[in-house]
Amino acid sequence: MREYHEQTRPELAGNPDAIIAAVRELRSLDAPTHGGRVLSYVYDTGISEIDDLAGDVARIVQPLNALDPTTFPSVAVMERDLIAFAREMLHGGSDVAGNVTSGGTESCLLAVRTARDLWRVGRDRFAIGRIVAPTTVHAAFRKAAKYFDMILDEVPVDPATGQVSAADVIERMGDDVALVVLSTPNYPYAGLDPVAEVAPVALEQGIALHVDACIGGFALPWWKGVAHAWDFAVPGVTSISADLHKYGFAPKGASILLHKGHARHRAQYFSITDWPGYPVVNPTMLGSKSAAPIASAWAIVQYLGTAGFAEQVALMQTATAELVAGLNQIEGLRVQGEPTGPLLAVVADESVAPDRRVNPHKLVDDIRASGWILQSQPGQVQTDGTLLPQSAHLTITPVTHGKTGDLLAAISASADRVRGVAGALESPMVLGGVAAIKAQFAALGVGENGEGLEQVPAEVMDQALAGLLLALGVGGSGGAGSEAVAGSGGAGSDLAGSGAGSELPANMSDLLAIAQLLPEPIATRILTEVLAQVIAP
C-alpha cells in the first residue's frame, strides 16, 4: 500500500486568519489580475465595485447546487434572466433557448455534440460526421472532434491576414457535414469570419452552423463598424456561444450557449430515469455545479445593463484603435489582418529586411521584465502547406484605456532590444534540440510523424521524458515559486516549494519553437508532461 504523506500544513490547522494569509501569500506568485498588465486570460473593468459585488453574491449562493433548479429555484431565475439578456443581445426571438455553462469550452463541446446527434438522426448511430471550420477556430473544437469521434475539416486562412474565404468554407460543405463553425472574432487574430455569406448557404443545405462568439459575444453587439451581421439576425445560424466570464466581466467559469429552435435546445440535454436513484436531467456536461458563477454573472449584468456594457466596449474600442495604429508604426512589427473586437495579434513585418524585423516571441519574452505580459502564439502549417506566422496576442480590456501610451512605449523599447535577433525557430540550439528529441523518440520505436507513440511502455516513456524535460529547462526544485512564475508578475513564496511541482523555463519561446517543429503527437505528449509536472506532488 502506498505510504500516505500528510499534505496539510499543521501551522494552519484551525486558524482561519493564517489560512487566508497563506492564500494571499500564494496569490503573490500569480500574474497581476488587475491593472491591465496581463493581456490575456483576465477581463478587468477597473471598477472595484463590480469585483466586490461578484464576491458578495457568490458567498450568498455558496451552499447551493445548480444541478437541481427545482430544489434551488433562485438559480433558475438567475439563469433565465441571463439567457433572456443574451438572447435579446444576439437578436434571437422566442424560439431561441439555452443554458449557462461552465465556460466556452463546455459551450463549444455541447454545440458540437448536439449537432452531431441531430445529424445522426436517420443515419447510422455511429456515423462519423465532419466539422468544417477555419484553421483559426478555437482549440475547443479540436477537443470536441476528438471527444465525439468526428473529423475536423480545417479550411486554410490567408497567411497574410488570417482571414478565411466564404467560398472556401462553402466548397467544403456536403451531406457528411454535421456542423459548420465560424468565429466572431477568432481568437488568434481577431478576424471576423464570414457568417453572413456562409449561414444562408448552410440553411439551404440543411447544415447546422455554430457561431463561436465566446470572446466577442459580449463586446461586438456594441462595437461600432462591424462589417456584417453575425448573430441570430442571419438566417442559418443555429447556435451561438458567448462567454460571460470574458467580456461579460464575470468570474470564471460562466458562458452561455443558445440554440435556435426548442427541439435543438432539448437535444442538448442528457436525461435518464432507468436507474435506482433520482431522475437525472442535465442540460450541461456537469452534474453538480456551483451557483456562484451564475449568480455573479447575473449580478454584473444587472449592474451594467446595456448602457454599462456599451460604455465598457467604447473604452476598449478606443484603446484597440490606438494600439493598432501605434503597433503598425513600430519598425519590424505589424498587426495581423484587420481585428474586429478588443483583441489583436502582432507578427514580424516581412516587408522589411530580416535585420529590421521583430520576432514576436522574442518580444514577449523581453517585455516581461517591464511588467507587461503578452501571449505567444506558435506558427502553424495549414492543410494546404501554407504557414501561419508566429505571433503575440493581446487581449484588450477596459483598463487598457488610458494605458495605451505606456504599453506602446514598452513594446517599442522591447522591439528595439530584440530587433534583428533571430527567432527560436532559427536557433542552432533549438534545431539541435529538435533533432536530438526526434532521435530519442526514434530509438523508442516512434515513427517520424509520431506513429507508434502510444505503444511505448509507460515506464520507458516516463524515463525518457524525465531527462528530456530537464534538458529543456523544465524541472528542479524551485516549484511554483520559480523564476518563470516570478517573471509573470509574482514574487517568491515560502509556501511555494512545499509540495509544488517542477520549474518552468524563464523564457518560453524556445519550448514553443521546439513544439512547433516537432511532429504534433510528440509535441503534445511533451507539453502534456510539462503541464502535468507543474502540479506533480
C-alpha positions as CSV (number, residue, x, y, z in Angstrom):
1,M,0.0,0.0,0.0
2,R,1.3,3.4,-0.9
3,E,2.6,5.3,2.1
4,Y,0.4,8.3,3.0
5,H,2.1,11.6,3.3
6,E,0.3,14.4,5.2
7,Q,-0.3,17.3,2.7
8,T,-1.9,19.7,5.2
9,R,0.2,22.3,7.0
10,P,-0.1,21.8,10.8
11,E,0.6,25.5,11.5
12,L,-2.6,26.4,9.6
13,A,-4.9,24.0,11.4
14,G,-8.0,25.6,13.0
15,N,-6.6,29.1,12.1
16,P,-8.8,30.9,9.5
17,D,-6.7,34.1,9.6
18,A,-3.5,32.2,9.0
19,I,-5.1,30.3,6.1
20,I,-6.3,33.5,4.5
21,A,-2.8,35.0,4.9
22,A,-1.3,31.8,3.3
23,V,-3.6,32.1,0.3
24,R,-2.7,35.8,-0.1
25,E,1.0,34.8,0.0
26,L,0.4,32.2,-2.6
27,R,-1.5,34.7,-4.7
28,S,1.7,36.8,-4.8
29,L,3.0,34.2,-7.2
30,D,0.4,34.9,-9.8
31,A,0.4,37.3,-12.7
32,P,-1.5,40.5,-11.7
33,T,-5.2,40.2,-12.5
34,H,-5.9,43.9,-12.2
35,G,-4.4,47.0,-13.8
36,G,-4.2,45.8,-17.4
37,R,-0.7,44.4,-17.3
38,V,-1.7,40.9,-18.4
39,L,-3.1,41.0,-21.9
40,S,-4.7,37.5,-21.9
41,Y,-6.9,35.4,-19.6
42,V,-8.2,38.3,-17.4
43,Y,-11.0,40.8,-18.2
44,D,-10.8,43.8,-15.9
45,T,-13.2,46.7,-15.9
46,G,-11.3,48.6,-13.4
47,I,-14.5,49.0,-11.4
48,S,-13.7,47.7,-7.9
49,E,-17.4,47.7,-7.0
50,I,-18.0,45.0,-9.7
51,D,-15.4,42.7,-8.1
52,D,-16.9,43.3,-4.6
53,L,-20.4,42.7,-5.9
54,A,-19.4,39.4,-7.6
55,G,-17.7,38.1,-4.5
56,D,-20.5,39.1,-2.2
57,V,-23.1,37.4,-4.4
58,A,-21.0,34.3,-4.8
59,R,-20.8,34.0,-1.0
60,I,-24.6,34.2,-0.6
61,V,-25.2,31.3,-3.0
62,Q,-22.1,29.3,-1.9
63,P,-24.1,26.3,-0.5
64,L,-26.4,25.9,-3.5
65,N,-26.1,23.2,-6.1
66,A,-27.1,24.4,-9.6
67,L,-27.7,20.8,-10.5
68,D,-31.3,21.0,-9.4
69,P,-33.4,24.2,-10.0
70,T,-36.4,22.5,-8.5
71,T,-34.7,22.5,-5.1
72,F,-32.9,25.8,-5.7
73,P,-35.2,27.9,-7.8
74,S,-33.2,31.0,-7.3
75,V,-30.6,29.6,-9.7
76,A,-33.3,29.0,-12.3
77,V,-34.4,32.6,-12.0
78,M,-30.9,34.0,-12.5
79,E,-30.1,31.6,-15.4
80,R,-33.4,32.6,-17.1
81,D,-32.6,36.3,-16.8
82,L,-29.1,35.7,-18.2
83,I,-30.5,33.7,-21.2
84,A,-33.1,36.4,-21.9
85,F,-30.4,39.2,-21.8
86,A,-28.1,37.2,-24.1
87,R,-31.0,36.3,-26.5
88,E,-32.0,39.9,-27.0
89,M,-28.4,41.0,-27.3
90,L,-27.8,38.4,-30.1
91,H,-31.1,39.2,-31.9
92,G,-32.8,36.0,-31.0
93,G,-36.5,35.5,-30.9
94,S,-38.8,33.5,-28.7
95,D,-37.6,30.3,-30.4
96,V,-34.1,30.8,-29.1
97,A,-33.3,28.9,-25.9
98,G,-30.2,27.9,-24.0
99,N,-28.2,27.5,-20.8
100,V,-25.4,28.9,-18.7
101,T,-22.4,26.5,-18.9
102,S,-19.1,26.3,-17.1
103,G,-17.2,28.1,-19.8
104,G,-16.5,28.5,-23.5
105,T,-15.1,25.0,-23.9
106,E,-18.2,23.4,-22.5
107,S,-20.4,25.6,-24.7
108,C,-18.4,24.5,-27.7
109,L,-18.5,20.9,-26.8
110,L,-22.2,20.9,-26.2
111,A,-22.8,22.7,-29.5
112,V,-20.8,20.0,-31.4
113,R,-22.4,17.1,-29.6
114,T,-25.9,18.4,-30.1
115,A,-25.2,19.0,-33.8
116,R,-23.7,15.5,-34.2
117,D,-26.6,13.8,-32.5
118,L,-29.2,15.6,-34.7
119,W,-27.2,15.0,-37.8
120,R,-27.1,11.2,-37.0
121,V,-30.9,11.0,-36.9
122,G,-31.8,8.8,-39.9
123,R,-28.1,7.7,-40.3
124,D,-26.0,5.1,-38.7
125,R,-25.9,5.9,-35.0
126,F,-22.1,5.7,-35.2
127,A,-21.7,7.7,-38.4
128,I,-18.7,10.0,-38.3
129,G,-19.5,13.5,-39.4
130,R,-17.3,16.4,-40.4
131,I,-17.0,19.7,-38.7
132,V,-16.0,22.3,-41.2
133,A,-14.2,25.3,-39.7
134,P,-11.3,27.7,-40.5
135,T,-7.8,26.8,-39.2
136,T,-8.2,29.7,-36.7
137,V,-11.2,28.0,-35.0
138,H,-10.7,27.6,-31.3
139,A,-8.9,24.5,-30.0
140,A,-12.1,23.6,-28.1
141,F,-13.5,22.3,-31.4
142,R,-10.5,20.1,-31.9
143,K,-11.2,18.7,-28.5
144,A,-14.8,18.2,-29.4
145,A,-13.9,16.4,-32.6
146,K,-11.7,14.0,-30.5
147,Y,-14.2,13.5,-27.7
148,F,-17.2,12.9,-30.0
149,D,-15.4,10.9,-32.7
150,M,-15.8,13.4,-35.5
151,I,-13.5,14.8,-38.2
152,L,-12.4,18.5,-38.0
153,D,-12.0,19.6,-41.7
154,E,-9.9,22.7,-41.4
155,V,-10.2,25.4,-44.1
156,P,-7.0,27.3,-44.5
157,V,-6.9,31.0,-44.0
158,D,-4.9,33.7,-45.7
159,P,-1.5,33.7,-44.0
160,A,-1.1,37.4,-44.6
161,T,-4.4,38.4,-43.0
162,G,-5.7,35.4,-41.0
163,Q,-9.0,35.7,-42.8
164,V,-10.9,32.8,-44.3
165,S,-12.8,32.9,-47.6
166,A,-16.5,32.3,-47.5
167,A,-16.2,30.4,-50.9
168,D,-13.6,28.1,-49.4
169,V,-15.9,27.2,-46.5
170,I,-18.9,26.7,-48.7
171,E,-16.9,24.4,-51.0
172,R,-16.2,22.0,-48.1
173,M,-19.9,21.6,-47.3
174,G,-21.7,18.4,-48.1
175,D,-24.0,15.7,-46.8
176,D,-21.4,14.3,-44.3
177,V,-21.0,17.7,-42.6
178,A,-22.7,17.8,-39.2
179,L,-21.7,21.3,-38.4
180,V,-20.0,24.4,-39.7
181,V,-18.3,26.6,-37.2
182,L,-17.3,30.3,-37.7
183,S,-15.8,32.7,-35.1
184,T,-16.8,36.2,-34.3
185,P,-14.0,37.0,-34.0
186,N,-11.4,34.2,-34.0
187,Y,-9.1,34.2,-31.0
188,P,-5.7,34.1,-32.7
189,Y,-6.1,37.2,-34.9
190,A,-9.5,38.7,-34.2
191,G,-10.7,38.1,-37.7
192,L,-14.5,38.2,-38.3
193,D,-15.5,35.1,-40.1
194,P,-18.0,35.5,-43.0
195,V,-21.2,34.4,-41.2
196,A,-23.5,36.5,-43.3
197,E,-22.2,34.8,-46.5
198,V,-22.0,31.2,-45.3
199,A,-25.0,30.8,-43.0
200,P,-27.7,31.2,-45.7
201,V,-26.0,28.5,-47.8
202,A,-25.8,26.2,-44.8
203,L,-29.5,26.8,-44.3
204,E,-30.2,25.8,-47.9
205,Q,-28.2,22.6,-47.5
206,G,-29.7,21.8,-44.1
207,I,-26.4,22.0,-42.3
208,A,-26.2,23.4,-38.7
209,L,-24.0,26.5,-38.3
210,H,-22.5,27.4,-34.9
211,V,-21.1,30.9,-34.3
212,D,-18.3,30.8,-31.7
213,A,-18.7,34.2,-30.1
214,C,-17.1,33.1,-26.9
215,I,-14.7,36.0,-26.8
216,G,-16.7,38.5,-28.9
217,G,-20.3,37.8,-27.8
218,F,-20.5,40.4,-25.1
219,A,-18.4,43.0,-27.0
220,L,-19.4,43.0,-30.7
221,P,-23.1,43.9,-30.1
222,W,-21.8,47.4,-29.0
223,W,-18.7,47.5,-31.3
224,K,-19.1,50.2,-33.9
225,G,-18.4,49.4,-37.6
226,V,-18.7,45.6,-37.5
227,A,-18.6,44.7,-41.2
228,H,-21.6,42.3,-41.4
229,A,-24.3,40.7,-39.3
230,W,-23.1,37.6,-37.5
231,D,-25.7,36.6,-34.9
232,F,-29.3,35.2,-34.9
233,A,-30.2,38.0,-37.3
234,V,-28.6,36.0,-40.0
235,P,-30.7,33.2,-41.4
236,G,-29.0,29.8,-40.9
237,V,-27.3,30.5,-37.6
238,T,-28.4,27.6,-35.4
239,S,-26.4,28.2,-32.2
240,I,-24.1,30.8,-30.6
241,S,-21.7,30.6,-27.7
242,A,-20.8,33.7,-25.7
243,D,-18.7,33.8,-22.6
244,L,-19.9,35.7,-19.5
245,H,-16.5,35.3,-18.0
246,K,-14.8,37.2,-20.8
247,Y,-16.4,40.5,-21.8
248,G,-19.4,39.8,-19.6
249,F,-16.7,40.5,-16.9
250,A,-18.0,37.7,-14.6
251,P,-15.7,35.4,-12.6
252,K,-14.6,32.1,-14.2
253,G,-16.4,30.0,-15.2
254,A,-19.6,31.1,-16.9
255,S,-20.6,31.0,-20.6
256,I,-23.9,30.9,-22.5
257,L,-24.9,28.5,-25.2
258,L,-28.0,29.5,-27.2
259,H,-29.8,27.3,-29.8
260,K,-32.3,28.5,-32.4
261,G,-35.3,26.1,-32.0
262,H,-36.5,24.4,-28.9
263,A,-36.1,21.0,-30.3
264,R,-32.4,21.7,-31.0
265,H,-32.0,23.0,-27.4
266,R,-33.7,19.9,-25.9
267,A,-31.3,17.7,-27.9
268,Q,-28.5,19.2,-25.8
269,Y,-29.9,17.6,-22.6
270,F,-28.9,14.3,-21.1
271,S,-31.7,12.7,-19.2
272,I,-32.2,9.3,-17.7
273,T,-34.7,7.6,-15.4
274,D,-33.8,3.9,-15.6
275,W,-31.6,3.7,-12.6
276,P,-32.5,3.4,-8.9
277,G,-31.7,6.9,-7.9
278,Y,-33.3,10.3,-8.7
279,P,-34.1,11.2,-12.3
280,V,-31.1,12.9,-13.9
281,V,-31.8,15.7,-16.3
282,N,-28.7,17.6,-17.2
283,P,-28.6,20.4,-19.8
284,T,-24.8,20.6,-19.5
285,M,-21.9,18.2,-19.0
286,L,-21.5,18.9,-15.3
287,G,-23.9,17.4,-12.8
288,S,-23.3,19.1,-9.5
289,K,-22.1,22.6,-10.2
290,S,-21.5,25.8,-8.3
291,A,-24.2,28.5,-8.4
292,A,-21.6,31.2,-7.8
293,P,-20.6,31.9,-11.4
294,I,-24.2,32.1,-12.4
295,A,-25.1,34.4,-9.6
296,S,-22.0,36.6,-10.0
297,A,-22.7,36.9,-13.8
298,W,-26.3,37.8,-13.1
299,A,-25.3,40.5,-10.6
300,I,-22.8,42.1,-13.1
301,V,-25.4,42.1,-15.9
302,Q,-27.9,43.7,-13.6
303,Y,-25.2,46.3,-12.5
304,L,-24.0,47.2,-16.0
305,G,-27.1,46.7,-18.2
306,T,-26.9,47.5,-21.9
307,A,-25.8,51.1,-21.2
308,G,-22.9,49.9,-19.0
309,F,-21.7,47.3,-21.5
310,A,-21.8,50.0,-24.2
311,E,-19.6,52.2,-22.1
312,Q,-17.1,49.5,-21.4
313,V,-17.0,48.5,-25.1
314,A,-16.4,52.1,-26.1
315,L,-13.4,52.3,-23.9
316,M,-12.0,49.1,-25.4
317,Q,-12.7,50.2,-29.0
318,T,-10.8,53.4,-28.4
319,A,-7.9,51.6,-26.8
320,T,-7.8,48.9,-29.5
321,A,-7.7,51.5,-32.3
322,E,-4.9,53.4,-30.6
323,L,-2.9,50.1,-30.2
324,V,-3.4,49.0,-33.8
325,A,-2.3,52.4,-35.1
326,G,0.7,52.5,-32.8
327,L,1.9,49.0,-33.3
328,N,1.8,49.4,-37.1
329,Q,4.3,52.3,-36.6
330,I,6.9,50.1,-34.8
331,E,9.5,49.0,-37.3
332,G,9.6,45.3,-37.8
333,L,6.2,44.6,-36.5
334,R,2.7,44.7,-38.0
335,V,-0.8,43.9,-36.8
336,Q,-2.1,40.7,-38.4
337,G,-5.2,41.4,-40.6
338,E,-8.0,43.7,-39.6
339,P,-9.0,43.0,-36.0
340,T,-12.7,43.2,-35.1
341,G,-13.2,43.4,-31.4
342,P,-11.0,44.1,-28.4
343,L,-8.1,41.8,-29.3
344,L,-5.3,41.6,-31.8
345,A,-2.1,39.8,-32.8
346,V,1.3,41.2,-34.0
347,V,3.6,39.4,-36.3
348,A,7.1,40.1,-37.7
349,D,6.8,42.5,-40.7
350,E,8.4,40.6,-43.5
351,S,8.3,43.6,-45.8
352,V,11.4,44.9,-44.1
353,A,14.9,43.4,-44.2
354,P,15.5,40.5,-41.8
355,D,17.8,42.5,-39.6
356,R,15.0,45.0,-39.0
357,R,12.3,42.5,-38.2
358,V,11.0,41.9,-34.7
359,N,10.3,38.3,-33.7
360,P,7.1,38.4,-31.7
361,H,8.1,35.6,-29.3
362,K,11.4,37.4,-28.5
363,L,9.3,40.5,-27.9
364,V,7.0,38.5,-25.5
365,D,10.0,37.2,-23.6
366,D,11.8,40.5,-23.4
367,I,8.8,42.7,-22.3
368,R,8.1,40.6,-19.2
369,A,10.9,42.4,-17.5
370,S,9.0,45.6,-18.0
371,G,5.9,44.1,-16.2
372,W,3.8,43.5,-19.3
373,I,2.6,40.0,-20.1
374,L,1.7,39.2,-23.7
375,Q,0.8,35.8,-25.0
376,S,2.9,33.9,-27.5
377,Q,1.1,32.0,-30.3
378,P,3.1,29.4,-32.3
379,G,3.1,29.3,-36.0
380,Q,1.2,26.5,-37.8
381,V,1.5,24.8,-41.1
382,Q,-2.0,24.6,-42.6
383,T,-3.5,21.7,-44.5
384,D,-2.6,23.4,-47.8
385,G,1.0,23.7,-46.8
386,T,1.0,27.5,-46.1
387,L,2.5,28.7,-42.9
388,L,0.7,30.9,-40.4
389,P,3.4,33.1,-38.7
390,Q,4.3,33.2,-35.0
391,S,2.5,36.0,-33.3
392,A,2.0,37.8,-30.0
393,H,-1.6,38.0,-28.8
394,L,-3.1,41.0,-26.9
395,T,-6.5,40.9,-25.2
396,I,-7.7,44.4,-24.6
397,T,-9.9,45.3,-21.6
398,P,-11.5,48.5,-20.3
399,V,-8.5,49.2,-18.1
400,T,-6.2,49.3,-21.1
401,H,-7.9,52.6,-22.0
402,G,-5.6,55.3,-20.8
403,K,-2.6,53.0,-20.6
404,T,-2.1,52.5,-24.4
405,G,0.7,55.1,-24.4
406,D,2.6,53.2,-21.7
407,L,2.1,49.9,-23.4
408,L,3.2,51.1,-26.8
409,A,6.3,52.7,-25.3
410,A,7.1,49.4,-23.6
411,I,6.6,47.4,-26.8
412,S,8.6,49.9,-28.8
413,A,11.5,49.7,-26.3
414,S,11.4,46.0,-26.2
415,A,11.2,45.8,-30.1
416,D,14.4,48.0,-30.2
417,R,16.2,45.5,-27.9
418,V,15.2,42.4,-30.0
419,R,15.0,43.8,-33.5
420,G,17.0,41.7,-35.9
421,V,17.5,38.9,-33.3
422,A,16.8,35.5,-34.9
423,G,13.8,33.8,-33.5
424,A,13.9,30.4,-31.7
425,L,12.9,28.6,-34.9
426,E,16.3,29.6,-36.3
427,S,18.3,28.9,-33.2
428,P,21.0,26.2,-33.6
429,M,20.3,25.2,-30.0
430,V,16.6,24.7,-30.8
431,L,17.2,22.9,-34.1
432,G,19.8,20.7,-32.4
433,G,17.3,20.0,-29.7
434,V,14.6,19.0,-32.1
435,A,17.0,16.7,-33.9
436,A,18.0,15.1,-30.6
437,I,14.4,14.7,-29.5
438,K,13.4,13.1,-32.8
439,A,16.4,10.7,-32.5
440,Q,15.4,9.8,-28.9
441,F,11.9,9.0,-29.9
442,A,13.1,7.1,-32.9
443,A,15.2,5.0,-30.6
444,L,12.0,4.2,-28.7
445,G,10.4,2.9,-31.9
446,V,8.4,6.0,-32.7
447,G,7.9,6.9,-36.3
448,E,8.9,10.1,-38.0
449,N,5.4,11.5,-37.6
450,G,4.8,10.1,-34.2
451,E,3.4,6.7,-35.3
452,G,3.6,4.1,-32.5
453,L,3.9,6.7,-29.7
454,E,1.1,5.0,-27.7
455,Q,2.9,1.7,-27.9
456,V,5.9,2.8,-25.9
457,P,5.7,1.2,-22.4
458,A,4.8,3.8,-19.8
459,E,7.9,3.3,-17.6
460,V,10.1,3.7,-20.7
461,M,8.3,6.9,-21.7
462,D,8.4,8.3,-18.2
463,Q,12.2,7.8,-18.1
464,A,12.7,9.4,-21.5
465,L,10.6,12.4,-20.7
466,A,12.2,13.0,-17.3
467,G,15.6,13.5,-18.9
468,L,14.1,15.4,-21.8
469,L,12.3,17.9,-19.7
470,L,15.4,18.6,-17.6
471,A,17.3,19.3,-20.9
472,L,14.5,21.7,-21.9
473,G,14.8,23.6,-18.6
474,V,11.7,22.1,-17.1
475,G,12.4,20.6,-13.6
476,G,14.3,21.3,-10.5
477,S,13.0,22.0,-7.0
478,G,12.0,25.6,-7.4
479,G,8.4,24.7,-7.8
480,A,5.7,27.3,-8.4
481,G,7.9,30.0,-7.0
482,S,10.4,29.6,-9.8
483,E,11.9,32.4,-11.8
484,A,9.4,31.7,-14.6
485,V,6.4,32.4,-12.4
486,A,8.0,35.3,-10.6
487,G,8.7,36.7,-14.1
488,S,5.0,36.5,-14.8
489,G,4.3,39.1,-12.1
490,G,4.7,37.1,-8.9
491,A,7.2,37.1,-6.1
492,G,8.8,34.2,-4.4
493,S,7.0,32.4,-1.6
494,D,8.0,30.3,1.4
495,L,4.9,28.3,0.8
496,A,5.5,27.7,-2.9
497,G,8.2,25.0,-2.5
498,S,6.0,22.9,-0.2
499,G,4.6,20.1,-2.3
500,A,4.8,22.2,-5.5
501,G,5.7,20.8,-8.9
502,S,8.6,21.4,-11.3
503,E,10.0,24.7,-12.5
504,L,9.2,26.1,-15.9
505,P,11.9,27.8,-18.1
506,A,12.0,31.6,-17.6
507,N,11.5,32.2,-21.3
508,M,9.1,30.0,-23.2
509,S,9.9,30.9,-26.8
510,D,12.5,28.0,-27.2
511,L,10.0,25.5,-25.8
512,L,7.2,26.8,-28.1
513,A,9.5,26.6,-31.1
514,I,10.5,23.1,-30.3
515,A,6.9,22.1,-30.0
516,Q,6.2,23.8,-33.4
517,L,9.0,22.0,-35.1
518,L,8.2,18.5,-33.7
519,P,5.5,16.2,-35.1
520,E,2.2,17.0,-33.4
521,P,1.9,13.7,-31.4
522,I,5.3,14.1,-30.0
523,A,4.9,17.8,-29.3
524,T,1.6,17.4,-27.5
525,R,3.0,14.5,-25.4
526,I,5.9,16.6,-24.3
527,L,3.7,19.6,-23.5
528,T,1.3,17.4,-21.6
529,E,4.2,16.2,-19.4
530,V,5.3,19.8,-18.9
531,L,1.9,20.8,-17.5
532,A,1.4,17.6,-15.5
533,Q,4.8,18.1,-13.8
534,V,3.8,21.6,-12.7
535,I,1.2,20.1,-10.3
536,A,3.0,16.9,-9.5
537,P,3.4,16.5,-5.7
